[in-house]
Amino acid sequence: MVVVVTCRHVTNKSVTNYPTSNRLITTMDFSNFNAAEQAHMTKIIEKKQMQDFLKLYSGLVERCFNSCVNDFTSKSLGTKEDTCIQNCVEKFMKHSERVGARFAEQNADAQQAITKP
């Protein structure tokens, strides 16, 4: 099972999609379970992955909001605030992609070490 998430940042000027490389891959072997048990375990894992994503997304929103939004005299974001939020999100997404890539590399190395005689 692979979960791919795309975050979308919308401003009044543009729409930017940030594909994440955080792919949550389940390597558990469910072959000993019957179909109902496999479906149940899959639902549990999917629910946990969604909870983790929402926690991560909420943390990103809170972090960027607290760092960038300072003026509450207007309903809309100022130019500096908008730029700050875009930079904050881009930095976070690049970091997430890098961490995901490193995790995948280490996971592949670990799998190779296990399969080598």
C-alpha positions in Angstrom: 0.0 0.0 0.0 1.4 3.4 -1.0 0.0 6.7 0.1 0.9 9.7 -2.0 -0.2 13.1 -0.8 -0.2 16.4 -2.6 -0.5 19.6 -0.7 -2.0 22.6 -2.4 -1.1 26.2 -1.6 -3.6 28.7 -3.0 -3.1 32.5 -3.1 -5.2 35.1 -4.8 -2.5 35.1 -7.6 -1.7 31.5 -8.2 -2.1 27.9 -7.3 0.9 25.8 -6.5 1.0 22.1 -6.0 3.6 20.5 -3.8 3.9 16.8 -4.3 5.3 15.0 -1.3 7.6 12.1 -1.5 6.5 10.9 1.9 5.3 7.5 0.9 4.2 5.3 3.6 4.8 1.8 2.6 3.5 -1.1 4.6 5.9 -4.1 4.5 3.9 -6.3 6.9 3.1 -9.8 5.6 -0.7 -10.3 5.7 -0.6 -13.6 3.8 -1.4 -15.6 7.0 -4.6 -13.6 7.5 -7.9 -14.4 5.8 -9.5 -11.8 3.5 -11.6 -10.2 6.2 -8.6 -9.8 8.5 -6.5 -8.4 5.7 -9.2 -5.9 4.9 -9.5 -4.9 8.6 -5.7 -4.5 8.9 -5.6 -2.4 5.7 -8.3 -0.1 7.1 -6.5 0.3 10.4 -3.2 1.2 8.6 -5.0 3.6 6.2 -6.7 5.3 9.2 -3.4 5.6 11.0 -1.7 7.1 7.9 -4.5 9.6 7.5 -4.2 10.6 11.2 -0.4 11.0 10.8 -0.9 13.1 7.7 -3.5 15.4 9.3 -1.2 15.8 12.3 1.7 16.7 10.0 -0.5 19.1 8.0 -1.9 20.8 11.1 1.6 21.2 12.5 2.7 22.8 9.2 -0.2 25.3 9.2 0.4 26.2 12.8 4.2 26.6 12.3 3.9 28.8 9.2 1.0 30.8 10.6 2.8 31.6 13.9 6.0 32.5 12.0 4.5 34.6 9.3 1.2 36.2 10.3 1.6 39.2 12.5 -0.9 41.8 11.3 -4.5 41.1 12.3 -5.8 44.5 11.2 -6.8 43.1 7.7 -8.8 40.1 6.6 -6.3 39.3 3.9 -2.6 38.5 4.1 -0.1 41.2 3.3 2.5 40.7 0.6 5.3 40.0 3.1 3.1 37.5 5.0 2.1 35.8 1.8 5.7 35.5 0.7 6.7 34.2 4.1 4.0 31.5 4.1 5.0 30.4 0.6 8.6 30.2 1.6 7.7 28.3 4.8 5.6 25.7 3.0 8.3 25.3 0.2 11.0 24.8 2.8 8.9 22.3 4.7 8.0 20.3 1.5 11.6 20.2 0.4 12.7 19.0 3.8 9.9 16.3 3.7 11.0 15.2 0.3 14.6 14.9 1.4 13.7 13.0 4.6 11.5 10.7 2.5 14.2 10.0 0.0 16.8 9.3 2.8 14.3 7.0 4.5 13.7 5.1 1.3 17.4 4.7 0.7 18.0 3.4 4.2 15.0 1.1 3.9 16.3 -0.3 0.6 19.8 -0.8 2.2 18.2 -2.6 5.1 16.2 -4.8 2.8 19.3 -5.7 0.8 21.2 -6.5 4.0 18.4 -8.9 5.0 18.2 -10.7 1.6 22.0 -11.1 1.2 23.2 -14.5 2.4 
